[in-house]
Protein backbone atom coordinates (compact mmCIF):
# COMPACT_ATOMS: atom_id res chain seq x y z
CA UNK A 1 0.00 0.00 0.00
CA UNK A 2 1.37 3.42 -1.03
CA UNK A 3 2.10 5.78 1.85
CA UNK A 4 0.35 9.18 1.77
CA UNK A 5 2.24 12.35 0.92
CA UNK A 6 2.61 15.27 3.29
CA UNK A 7 0.20 17.34 1.20
CA UNK A 8 -2.42 14.59 1.39
CA UNK A 9 -2.17 14.48 5.19
CA UNK A 10 -2.40 18.29 5.34
CA UNK A 11 -5.54 18.21 3.17
CA UNK A 12 -7.06 15.50 5.38
CA UNK A 13 -6.50 17.67 8.46
CA UNK A 14 -7.64 20.89 6.79
CA UNK A 15 -4.21 22.47 7.33
CA UNK A 16 -1.54 23.88 5.07
CA UNK A 17 1.48 21.78 4.16
CA UNK A 18 3.69 24.37 5.87
CA UNK A 19 1.72 24.06 9.13
CA UNK A 20 1.99 20.26 9.10
CA UNK A 21 5.72 20.50 8.38
CA UNK A 22 6.27 22.91 11.30
CA UNK A 23 4.17 20.68 13.60
CA UNK A 24 6.35 17.69 12.69
CA UNK A 25 9.40 19.68 13.75
CA UNK A 26 7.76 20.58 17.11
CA UNK A 27 7.84 24.30 16.21
CA UNK A 28 6.54 26.40 19.12
CA UNK A 29 4.56 28.58 16.72
CA UNK A 30 2.15 25.67 16.27
CA UNK A 31 -0.31 25.01 19.11
CA UNK A 32 -0.02 21.88 21.24
CA UNK A 33 -3.46 20.78 20.07
CA UNK A 34 -2.53 21.05 16.38
CA UNK A 35 0.79 19.29 16.94
CA UNK A 36 -1.05 16.45 18.67
CA UNK A 37 -3.53 16.16 15.75
CA UNK A 38 -0.67 16.05 13.24
CA UNK A 39 1.28 13.51 15.27
CA UNK A 40 -1.74 11.20 15.51
CA UNK A 41 -2.46 11.51 11.77
CA UNK A 42 1.16 10.70 10.93
CA UNK A 43 1.12 7.67 13.22
CA UNK A 44 -2.11 6.29 11.74
CA UNK A 45 -0.95 6.78 8.17
CA UNK A 46 2.55 5.37 8.67
CA UNK A 47 4.13 8.56 7.34
CA UNK A 48 7.77 8.99 8.39
CA UNK A 49 9.70 12.25 8.14
CA UNK A 50 12.92 11.49 6.27
CA UNK A 51 15.75 13.44 7.88
CA UNK A 52 18.13 12.51 5.09
CA UNK A 53 16.80 15.49 3.15
CA UNK A 54 13.72 16.34 1.12
CA UNK A 55 13.96 14.72 -2.30
CA UNK A 56 17.41 13.33 -1.52
CA UNK A 57 16.47 10.05 0.15
CA UNK A 58 19.04 7.36 -0.61
CA UNK A 59 18.14 3.75 -1.15
CA UNK A 60 20.89 2.83 1.32
CA UNK A 61 22.47 4.76 4.19
CA UNK A 62 24.88 2.11 5.53
CA UNK A 63 23.50 2.60 9.04
CA UNK A 64 22.02 -0.04 11.34
CA UNK A 65 20.26 0.47 14.66
CA UNK A 66 21.02 -1.91 17.52
CA UNK A 67 18.51 -2.07 20.37
CA UNK A 68 19.68 -3.74 23.59
CA UNK A 69 17.69 -4.24 26.76
CA UNK A 70 20.66 -3.83 29.14
CA UNK A 71 24.07 -2.67 27.92
CA UNK A 72 25.59 -3.30 31.36
CA UNK A 73 25.03 -7.05 30.93
CA UNK A 74 28.45 -8.39 29.85
CA UNK A 75 26.82 -11.03 27.65
CA UNK A 76 25.06 -8.37 25.60
CA UNK A 77 28.24 -6.30 25.53
CA UNK A 78 30.09 -9.26 24.00
CA UNK A 79 27.24 -9.88 21.56
CA UNK A 80 27.27 -6.19 20.63
CA UNK A 81 31.00 -6.39 19.90
CA UNK A 82 30.44 -9.31 17.54
CA UNK A 83 27.50 -7.63 15.77
CA UNK A 84 29.37 -4.33 15.38
CA UNK A 85 32.42 -6.16 14.04
CA UNK A 86 30.35 -7.98 11.44
CA UNK A 87 28.65 -4.75 10.37
CA UNK A 88 32.01 -2.97 10.10
CA UNK A 89 33.08 -5.60 7.56
CA UNK A 90 30.06 -4.52 5.50
CA UNK A 91 30.97 -0.83 5.81
CA UNK A 92 27.99 -0.05 8.05
CA UNK A 93 27.81 2.37 10.99
CA UNK A 94 25.94 1.51 14.19
CA UNK A 95 23.44 3.53 16.21
CA UNK A 96 22.90 2.09 19.70
CA UNK A 97 19.87 2.25 22.00
CA UNK A 98 19.70 0.91 25.57
CA UNK A 99 15.99 0.45 26.37
CA UNK A 100 16.44 -0.58 30.03
CA UNK A 101 13.46 -2.89 29.34
CA UNK A 102 11.19 0.05 28.38
CA UNK A 103 8.94 -0.72 25.40
CA UNK A 104 8.22 3.00 24.84
CA UNK A 105 11.92 3.80 24.46
CA UNK A 106 12.28 0.88 22.07
CA UNK A 107 9.40 2.11 19.89
CA UNK A 108 10.75 5.66 19.79
CA UNK A 109 14.18 4.47 18.68
CA UNK A 110 12.73 2.33 15.89
CA UNK A 111 10.80 5.37 14.70
CA UNK A 112 13.98 7.50 14.80
CA UNK A 113 15.87 4.90 12.81
CA UNK A 114 13.06 5.00 10.25
CA UNK A 115 13.37 8.79 10.05
CA UNK A 116 17.08 8.45 9.35
CA UNK A 117 16.32 5.76 6.76
CA UNK A 118 18.47 3.11 8.47
CA UNK A 119 19.13 -0.03 6.44
CA UNK A 120 17.97 -2.30 9.26
CA UNK A 121 17.63 -2.89 12.99
CA UNK A 122 18.88 -5.62 15.35
CA UNK A 123 16.49 -5.87 18.29
CA UNK A 124 16.61 -7.49 21.72
CA UNK A 125 12.93 -6.98 22.56
CA UNK A 126 12.25 -5.23 25.86
CA UNK A 127 10.33 -7.20 28.47
CA UNK A 128 6.62 -7.06 27.70
CA UNK A 129 7.00 -6.36 23.96
CA UNK A 130 3.83 -7.46 22.17
CA UNK A 131 3.18 -8.27 18.52
CA UNK A 132 1.03 -5.12 18.32
CA UNK A 133 4.05 -2.96 19.27
CA UNK A 134 5.81 -3.90 16.03
CA UNK A 135 2.68 -4.30 13.94
CA UNK A 136 1.92 -0.60 14.45
CA UNK A 137 5.36 0.32 13.07
CA UNK A 138 5.41 -2.21 10.24
CA UNK A 139 4.33 0.45 7.73
CA UNK A 140 7.50 2.49 8.15
CA UNK A 141 10.20 0.55 10.00
CA UNK A 142 13.31 -0.82 8.24
CA UNK A 143 13.93 -4.60 8.27
CA UNK A 144 14.26 -5.96 11.82
CA UNK A 145 15.93 -9.12 13.14
CA UNK A 146 15.36 -10.14 16.76
CA UNK A 147 18.16 -11.62 18.81
CA UNK A 148 18.10 -13.46 22.17
CA UNK A 149 14.32 -13.05 22.53
CA UNK A 150 11.33 -13.74 20.28
CA UNK A 151 8.08 -11.81 19.98
CA UNK A 152 5.20 -14.23 20.40
CA UNK A 153 2.69 -14.22 17.56
CA UNK A 154 4.67 -11.91 15.28
CA UNK A 155 6.38 -13.14 12.09
CA UNK A 156 9.93 -11.81 12.33
CA UNK A 157 13.42 -13.23 11.81
CA UNK A 158 14.80 -14.33 15.18
CA UNK A 159 18.14 -15.73 16.34
CA UNK A 160 17.77 -17.14 19.84
CA UNK A 161 19.53 -19.55 22.16
CA UNK A 162 18.10 -23.06 22.33
CA UNK A 163 16.87 -22.39 25.86
CA UNK A 164 14.84 -25.60 25.97
CA UNK A 165 18.04 -27.57 25.47
CA UNK A 166 19.87 -25.39 28.02
CA UNK A 167 17.23 -25.93 30.70
CA UNK A 168 16.96 -29.63 29.95
CA UNK A 169 20.73 -30.24 30.01
CA UNK A 170 21.29 -28.35 33.28
CA UNK A 171 18.33 -29.95 35.07
CA UNK A 172 19.18 -33.45 33.83
CA UNK A 173 22.74 -33.18 35.13
CA UNK A 174 21.56 -32.03 38.56
CA UNK A 175 18.94 -34.80 38.68
CA UNK A 176 21.59 -37.37 37.81
CA UNK A 177 23.60 -36.08 40.79
CA UNK A 178 20.66 -36.86 43.05
CA UNK A 179 19.17 -33.37 43.43
CA UNK A 180 15.38 -33.24 43.52
CA UNK A 181 14.76 -29.75 44.92
CA UNK A 182 16.11 -27.56 42.11
CA UNK A 183 15.28 -23.85 41.91
CA UNK A 184 15.01 -21.82 38.70
CA UNK A 185 16.07 -18.23 39.39
CA UNK A 186 15.62 -15.20 37.14
CA UNK A 187 13.62 -14.19 34.10
CA UNK A 188 9.87 -13.67 33.85
CA UNK A 189 6.99 -15.20 31.91
CA UNK A 190 6.82 -12.18 29.58
CA UNK A 191 10.18 -12.95 27.95
CA UNK A 192 10.41 -15.94 25.63
CA UNK A 193 13.73 -17.48 26.85
CA UNK A 194 12.27 -17.97 30.33
CA UNK A 195 9.36 -20.02 29.00
CA UNK A 196 11.61 -22.12 26.78
CA UNK A 197 13.98 -22.74 29.70
CA UNK A 198 11.16 -23.87 31.96
CA UNK A 199 9.94 -26.25 29.26
CA UNK A 200 13.38 -27.89 29.18
CA UNK A 201 13.60 -28.15 32.96
CA UNK A 202 10.15 -29.75 33.19
CA UNK A 203 11.09 -32.16 30.40
CA UNK A 204 14.12 -33.36 32.37
CA UNK A 205 11.99 -33.88 35.50
CA UNK A 206 9.35 -35.79 33.51
CA UNK A 207 11.98 -38.10 32.00
CA UNK A 208 13.39 -38.76 35.48
CA UNK A 209 9.92 -39.57 36.81
CA UNK A 210 10.16 -36.67 39.27
CA UNK A 211 7.73 -33.84 39.99
CA UNK A 212 9.02 -30.31 39.52
CA UNK A 213 7.88 -27.97 42.29
CA UNK A 214 6.55 -24.73 40.76
CA UNK A 215 7.16 -23.05 44.14
CA UNK A 216 10.88 -23.22 43.32
CA UNK A 217 10.53 -20.86 40.34
CA UNK A 218 11.72 -17.40 41.39
CA UNK A 219 10.98 -14.80 38.74
CA UNK A 220 12.89 -11.53 38.66
CA UNK A 221 14.45 -9.10 36.24
CA UNK A 222 17.61 -10.66 34.79
CA UNK A 223 20.06 -8.41 36.64
CA UNK A 224 22.72 -9.11 39.26
CA UNK A 225 21.07 -7.27 42.15
CA UNK A 226 17.86 -9.27 41.86
CA UNK A 227 19.79 -12.53 41.74
CA UNK A 228 21.48 -11.48 44.97
CA UNK A 229 18.14 -10.69 46.61
CA UNK A 230 16.66 -14.01 45.47
CA UNK A 231 19.13 -15.97 47.61
CA UNK A 232 17.23 -15.29 50.83
CA UNK A 233 13.91 -16.09 49.15
CA UNK A 234 14.95 -19.52 47.91
CA UNK A 235 16.38 -20.55 51.27
CA UNK A 236 13.27 -19.35 53.09
CA UNK A 237 10.88 -21.85 51.49
CA UNK A 238 9.74 -25.02 53.20
CA UNK A 239 12.13 -27.82 52.19
CA UNK A 240 14.58 -25.44 50.46
CA UNK A 241 16.40 -26.42 47.26
CA UNK A 242 19.85 -27.98 47.18
CA UNK A 243 20.62 -26.66 43.70
CA UNK A 244 19.66 -23.85 41.36
CA UNK A 245 19.76 -22.97 37.67
CA UNK A 246 20.29 -19.27 36.96
CA UNK A 247 18.55 -17.48 34.08
CA UNK A 248 21.72 -15.81 32.84
CA UNK A 249 25.30 -15.13 33.91
CA UNK A 250 24.74 -11.99 35.96
CA UNK A 251 21.67 -13.28 37.80
CA UNK A 252 23.66 -16.40 38.74
CA UNK A 253 26.67 -14.36 39.90
CA UNK A 254 24.36 -12.29 42.08
CA UNK A 255 22.66 -15.42 43.42
CA UNK A 256 26.03 -16.99 44.21
CA UNK A 257 27.12 -13.92 46.19
CA UNK A 258 23.84 -13.90 48.10
CA UNK A 259 24.04 -17.60 48.94
CA UNK A 260 27.62 -17.29 50.13
CA UNK A 261 26.66 -14.34 52.35
CA UNK A 262 24.05 -16.62 53.93
CA UNK A 263 26.67 -19.29 54.63
CA UNK A 264 26.19 -21.63 51.70
CA UNK A 265 29.28 -23.30 50.23
CA UNK A 266 28.83 -23.42 46.47
CA UNK A 267 29.81 -26.83 45.11
CA UNK A 268 29.66 -28.43 48.55
CA UNK A 269 26.25 -27.96 50.17
CA UNK A 270 24.64 -26.12 47.24
CA UNK A 271 25.05 -26.72 43.49
CA UNK A 272 24.74 -23.90 40.96
CA UNK A 273 24.59 -23.77 37.15
CA UNK A 274 24.56 -20.51 35.17
CA UNK A 275 23.70 -19.76 31.56
CA UNK A 276 25.85 -17.98 28.93
CA UNK A 277 29.63 -18.13 28.77
CA UNK A 278 31.17 -14.83 29.87
CA UNK A 279 34.71 -14.83 31.27
CA UNK A 280 33.61 -13.65 34.71
CA UNK A 281 31.95 -17.01 35.39
CA UNK A 282 35.39 -18.62 35.36
CA UNK A 283 37.02 -15.86 37.42
CA UNK A 284 35.00 -16.41 40.58
CA UNK A 285 35.49 -18.88 43.44
CA UNK A 286 34.51 -21.51 42.63
CA UNK A 287 34.19 -21.02 38.86
CA UNK A 288 30.56 -21.52 37.82
CA UNK A 289 29.24 -24.34 35.68
CA UNK A 290 27.20 -23.00 32.76
CA UNK A 291 25.27 -23.85 29.64
CA UNK A 292 27.64 -21.89 27.44
CA UNK A 293 26.82 -19.98 24.23
CA UNK A 294 29.16 -18.93 21.43
CA UNK A 295 28.22 -15.22 21.40
CA UNK A 296 30.68 -14.42 18.61
CA UNK A 297 29.00 -16.94 16.32
CA UNK A 298 25.56 -15.72 17.41
CA UNK A 299 26.46 -12.18 16.33
CA UNK A 300 27.68 -13.45 12.96
CA UNK A 301 24.43 -15.34 12.34
CA UNK A 302 22.32 -12.31 13.33
CA UNK A 303 24.02 -10.08 10.75
CA UNK A 304 23.80 -12.82 8.13
CA UNK A 305 20.03 -12.86 8.69
CA UNK A 306 19.77 -9.06 8.65
CA UNK A 307 21.66 -8.70 5.37
CA UNK A 308 19.46 -11.39 3.81
CA UNK A 309 16.33 -9.60 5.03
CA UNK A 310 17.54 -6.25 3.67
CA UNK A 311 18.26 -7.93 0.34
CA UNK A 312 14.87 -9.68 0.20
CA UNK A 313 12.23 -8.08 2.47
CA UNK A 314 9.49 -10.47 1.28
CA UNK A 315 11.29 -13.77 2.04
CA UNK A 316 9.69 -16.09 4.65
CA UNK A 317 10.81 -15.34 8.21
CA UNK A 318 13.22 -17.71 9.96
CA UNK A 319 13.80 -18.83 13.54
CA UNK A 320 17.38 -19.94 14.21
CA UNK A 321 18.29 -21.75 17.43
CA UNK A 322 21.85 -21.33 18.72
CA UNK A 323 23.04 -24.48 20.55
CA UNK A 324 24.45 -24.53 24.08
CA UNK A 325 27.11 -26.69 25.72
CA UNK A 326 27.19 -27.67 29.39
CA UNK A 327 30.55 -26.67 30.88
CA UNK A 328 31.08 -28.25 34.29
CA UNK A 329 33.17 -26.92 37.18
CA UNK A 330 33.39 -27.43 40.95
CA UNK A 331 30.16 -25.42 41.44
CA UNK A 332 28.14 -28.66 41.25
CA UNK A 333 28.37 -31.85 43.29
CA UNK A 334 26.26 -34.86 44.25
CA UNK A 335 23.35 -34.32 46.62
CA UNK A 336 24.30 -35.11 50.20
C-alpha positions as CSV (number, residue, x, y, z in Angstrom):
1,X,0.0,0.0,0.0
2,X,1.4,3.4,-1.0
3,X,2.1,5.8,1.9
4,X,0.4,9.2,1.8
5,X,2.2,12.3,0.9
6,X,2.6,15.3,3.3
7,X,0.2,17.3,1.2
8,X,-2.4,14.6,1.4
9,X,-2.2,14.5,5.2
10,X,-2.4,18.3,5.3
11,X,-5.5,18.2,3.2
12,X,-7.1,15.5,5.4
13,X,-6.5,17.7,8.5
14,X,-7.6,20.9,6.8
15,X,-4.2,22.5,7.3
16,X,-1.5,23.9,5.1
17,X,1.5,21.8,4.2
18,X,3.7,24.4,5.9
19,X,1.7,24.1,9.1
20,X,2.0,20.3,9.1
21,X,5.7,20.5,8.4
22,X,6.3,22.9,11.3
23,X,4.2,20.7,13.6
24,X,6.4,17.7,12.7
25,X,9.4,19.7,13.7
26,X,7.8,20.6,17.1
27,X,7.8,24.3,16.2
28,X,6.5,26.4,19.1
29,X,4.6,28.6,16.7
30,X,2.1,25.7,16.3
31,X,-0.3,25.0,19.1
32,X,0.0,21.9,21.2
33,X,-3.5,20.8,20.1
34,X,-2.5,21.0,16.4
35,X,0.8,19.3,16.9
36,X,-1.0,16.4,18.7
37,X,-3.5,16.2,15.8
38,X,-0.7,16.1,13.2
39,X,1.3,13.5,15.3
40,X,-1.7,11.2,15.5
41,X,-2.5,11.5,11.8
42,X,1.2,10.7,10.9
43,X,1.1,7.7,13.2
44,X,-2.1,6.3,11.7
45,X,-0.9,6.8,8.2
46,X,2.5,5.4,8.7
47,X,4.1,8.6,7.3
48,X,7.8,9.0,8.4
49,X,9.7,12.2,8.1
50,X,12.9,11.5,6.3
51,X,15.7,13.4,7.9
52,X,18.1,12.5,5.1
53,X,16.8,15.5,3.2
54,X,13.7,16.3,1.1
55,X,14.0,14.7,-2.3
56,X,17.4,13.3,-1.5
57,X,16.5,10.0,0.1
58,X,19.0,7.4,-0.6
59,X,18.1,3.7,-1.2
60,X,20.9,2.8,1.3
61,X,22.5,4.8,4.2
62,X,24.9,2.1,5.5
63,X,23.5,2.6,9.0
64,X,22.0,0.0,11.3
65,X,20.3,0.5,14.7
66,X,21.0,-1.9,17.5
67,X,18.5,-2.1,20.4
68,X,19.7,-3.7,23.6
69,X,17.7,-4.2,26.8
70,X,20.7,-3.8,29.1
71,X,24.1,-2.7,27.9
72,X,25.6,-3.3,31.4
73,X,25.0,-7.0,30.9
74,X,28.5,-8.4,29.8
75,X,26.8,-11.0,27.6
76,X,25.1,-8.4,25.6
77,X,28.2,-6.3,25.5
78,X,30.1,-9.3,24.0
79,X,27.2,-9.9,21.6
80,X,27.3,-6.2,20.6
81,X,31.0,-6.4,19.9
82,X,30.4,-9.3,17.5
83,X,27.5,-7.6,15.8
84,X,29.4,-4.3,15.4
85,X,32.4,-6.2,14.0
86,X,30.4,-8.0,11.4
87,X,28.6,-4.7,10.4
88,X,32.0,-3.0,10.1
89,X,33.1,-5.6,7.6
90,X,30.1,-4.5,5.5
91,X,31.0,-0.8,5.8
92,X,28.0,0.0,8.0
93,X,27.8,2.4,11.0
94,X,25.9,1.5,14.2
95,X,23.4,3.5,16.2
96,X,22.9,2.1,19.7
97,X,19.9,2.3,22.0
98,X,19.7,0.9,25.6
99,X,16.0,0.5,26.4
100,X,16.4,-0.6,30.0
101,X,13.5,-2.9,29.3
102,X,11.2,0.0,28.4
103,X,8.9,-0.7,25.4
104,X,8.2,3.0,24.8
105,X,11.9,3.8,24.5
106,X,12.3,0.9,22.1
107,X,9.4,2.1,19.9
108,X,10.7,5.7,19.8
109,X,14.2,4.5,18.7
110,X,12.7,2.3,15.9
111,X,10.8,5.4,14.7
112,X,14.0,7.5,14.8
113,X,15.9,4.9,12.8
114,X,13.1,5.0,10.3
115,X,13.4,8.8,10.0
116,X,17.1,8.4,9.4
117,X,16.3,5.8,6.8
118,X,18.5,3.1,8.5
119,X,19.1,0.0,6.4
120,X,18.0,-2.3,9.3
121,X,17.6,-2.9,13.0
122,X,18.9,-5.6,15.4
123,X,16.5,-5.9,18.3
124,X,16.6,-7.5,21.7
125,X,12.9,-7.0,22.6
126,X,12.3,-5.2,25.9
127,X,10.3,-7.2,28.5
128,X,6.6,-7.1,27.7
129,X,7.0,-6.4,24.0
130,X,3.8,-7.5,22.2
131,X,3.2,-8.3,18.5
132,X,1.0,-5.1,18.3
133,X,4.0,-3.0,19.3
134,X,5.8,-3.9,16.0
135,X,2.7,-4.3,13.9
136,X,1.9,-0.6,14.4
137,X,5.4,0.3,13.1
138,X,5.4,-2.2,10.2
139,X,4.3,0.4,7.7
140,X,7.5,2.5,8.1
141,X,10.2,0.6,10.0
142,X,13.3,-0.8,8.2
143,X,13.9,-4.6,8.3
144,X,14.3,-6.0,11.8
145,X,15.9,-9.1,13.1
146,X,15.4,-10.1,16.8
147,X,18.2,-11.6,18.8
148,X,18.1,-13.5,22.2
149,X,14.3,-13.0,22.5
150,X,11.3,-13.7,20.3
151,X,8.1,-11.8,20.0
152,X,5.2,-14.2,20.4
153,X,2.7,-14.2,17.6
154,X,4.7,-11.9,15.3
155,X,6.4,-13.1,12.1
156,X,9.9,-11.8,12.3
157,X,13.4,-13.2,11.8
158,X,14.8,-14.3,15.2
159,X,18.1,-15.7,16.3
160,X,17.8,-17.1,19.8
161,X,19.5,-19.6,22.2
162,X,18.1,-23.1,22.3
163,X,16.9,-22.4,25.9
164,X,14.8,-25.6,26.0
165,X,18.0,-27.6,25.5
166,X,19.9,-25.4,28.0
167,X,17.2,-25.9,30.7
168,X,17.0,-29.6,30.0
169,X,20.7,-30.2,30.0
170,X,21.3,-28.4,33.3
171,X,18.3,-30.0,35.1
172,X,19.2,-33.5,33.8
173,X,22.7,-33.2,35.1
174,X,21.6,-32.0,38.6
175,X,18.9,-34.8,38.7
176,X,21.6,-37.4,37.8
177,X,23.6,-36.1,40.8
178,X,20.7,-36.9,43.1
179,X,19.2,-33.4,43.4
180,X,15.4,-33.2,43.5
181,X,14.8,-29.8,44.9
182,X,16.1,-27.6,42.1
183,X,15.3,-23.9,41.9
184,X,15.0,-21.8,38.7
185,X,16.1,-18.2,39.4
186,X,15.6,-15.2,37.1
187,X,13.6,-14.2,34.1
188,X,9.9,-13.7,33.9
189,X,7.0,-15.2,31.9
190,X,6.8,-12.2,29.6
191,X,10.2,-12.9,28.0
192,X,10.4,-15.9,25.6
193,X,13.7,-17.5,26.9
194,X,12.3,-18.0,30.3
195,X,9.4,-20.0,29.0
196,X,11.6,-22.1,26.8
197,X,14.0,-22.7,29.7
198,X,11.2,-23.9,32.0
199,X,9.9,-26.2,29.3
200,X,13.4,-27.9,29.2
201,X,13.6,-28.1,33.0
202,X,10.2,-29.7,33.2
203,X,11.1,-32.2,30.4
204,X,14.1,-33.4,32.4
205,X,12.0,-33.9,35.5
206,X,9.4,-35.8,33.5
207,X,12.0,-38.1,32.0
208,X,13.4,-38.8,35.5
209,X,9.9,-39.6,36.8
210,X,10.2,-36.7,39.3
211,X,7.7,-33.8,40.0
212,X,9.0,-30.3,39.5
213,X,7.9,-28.0,42.3
214,X,6.5,-24.7,40.8
215,X,7.2,-23.1,44.1
216,X,10.9,-23.2,43.3
217,X,10.5,-20.9,40.3
218,X,11.7,-17.4,41.4
219,X,11.0,-14.8,38.7
220,X,12.9,-11.5,38.7
221,X,14.4,-9.1,36.2
222,X,17.6,-10.7,34.8
223,X,20.1,-8.4,36.6
224,X,22.7,-9.1,39.3
225,X,21.1,-7.3,42.1
226,X,17.9,-9.3,41.9
227,X,19.8,-12.5,41.7
228,X,21.5,-11.5,45.0
229,X,18.1,-10.7,46.6
230,X,16.7,-14.0,45.5
231,X,19.1,-16.0,47.6
232,X,17.2,-15.3,50.8
233,X,13.9,-16.1,49.2
234,X,14.9,-19.5,47.9
235,X,16.4,-20.6,51.3
236,X,13.3,-19.3,53.1
237,X,10.9,-21.8,51.5
238,X,9.7,-25.0,53.2
239,X,12.1,-27.8,52.2
240,X,14.6,-25.4,50.5
241,X,16.4,-26.4,47.3
242,X,19.8,-28.0,47.2
243,X,20.6,-26.7,43.7
244,X,19.7,-23.9,41.4
245,X,19.8,-23.0,37.7
246,X,20.3,-19.3,37.0
247,X,18.5,-17.5,34.1
248,X,21.7,-15.8,32.8
249,X,25.3,-15.1,33.9
250,X,24.7,-12.0,36.0
251,X,21.7,-13.3,37.8
252,X,23.7,-16.4,38.7
253,X,26.7,-14.4,39.9
254,X,24.4,-12.3,42.1
255,X,22.7,-15.4,43.4
256,X,26.0,-17.0,44.2
257,X,27.1,-13.9,46.2
258,X,23.8,-13.9,48.1
259,X,24.0,-17.6,48.9
260,X,27.6,-17.3,50.1
261,X,26.7,-14.3,52.3
262,X,24.0,-16.6,53.9
263,X,26.7,-19.3,54.6
264,X,26.2,-21.6,51.7
265,X,29.3,-23.3,50.2
266,X,28.8,-23.4,46.5
267,X,29.8,-26.8,45.1
268,X,29.7,-28.4,48.5
269,X,26.3,-28.0,50.2
270,X,24.6,-26.1,47.2
271,X,25.0,-26.7,43.5
272,X,24.7,-23.9,41.0
273,X,24.6,-23.8,37.2
274,X,24.6,-20.5,35.2
275,X,23.7,-19.8,31.6
276,X,25.8,-18.0,28.9
277,X,29.6,-18.1,28.8
278,X,31.2,-14.8,29.9
279,X,34.7,-14.8,31.3
280,X,33.6,-13.6,34.7
281,X,32.0,-17.0,35.4
282,X,35.4,-18.6,35.4
283,X,37.0,-15.9,37.4
284,X,35.0,-16.4,40.6
285,X,35.5,-18.9,43.4
286,X,34.5,-21.5,42.6
287,X,34.2,-21.0,38.9
288,X,30.6,-21.5,37.8
289,X,29.2,-24.3,35.7
290,X,27.2,-23.0,32.8
291,X,25.3,-23.9,29.6
292,X,27.6,-21.9,27.4
293,X,26.8,-20.0,24.2
294,X,29.2,-18.9,21.4
295,X,28.2,-15.2,21.4
296,X,30.7,-14.4,18.6
297,X,29.0,-16.9,16.3
298,X,25.6,-15.7,17.4
299,X,26.5,-12.2,16.3
300,X,27.7,-13.4,13.0
301,X,24.4,-15.3,12.3
302,X,22.3,-12.3,13.3
303,X,24.0,-10.1,10.7
304,X,23.8,-12.8,8.1
305,X,20.0,-12.9,8.7
306,X,19.8,-9.1,8.7
307,X,21.7,-8.7,5.4
308,X,19.5,-11.4,3.8
309,X,16.3,-9.6,5.0
310,X,17.5,-6.3,3.7
311,X,18.3,-7.9,0.3
312,X,14.9,-9.7,0.2
313,X,12.2,-8.1,2.5
314,X,9.5,-10.5,1.3
315,X,11.3,-13.8,2.0
316,X,9.7,-16.1,4.6
317,X,10.8,-15.3,8.2
318,X,13.2,-17.7,10.0
319,X,13.8,-18.8,13.5
320,X,17.4,-19.9,14.2
321,X,18.3,-21.7,17.4
322,X,21.9,-21.3,18.7
323,X,23.0,-24.5,20.5
324,X,24.4,-24.5,24.1
325,X,27.1,-26.7,25.7
326,X,27.2,-27.7,29.4
327,X,30.6,-26.7,30.9
328,X,31.1,-28.3,34.3
329,X,33.2,-26.9,37.2
330,X,33.4,-27.4,40.9
331,X,30.2,-25.4,41.4
332,X,28.1,-28.7,41.2
333,X,28.4,-31.8,43.3
334,X,26.3,-34.9,44.3
335,X,23.4,-34.3,46.6
336,X,24.3,-35.1,50.2
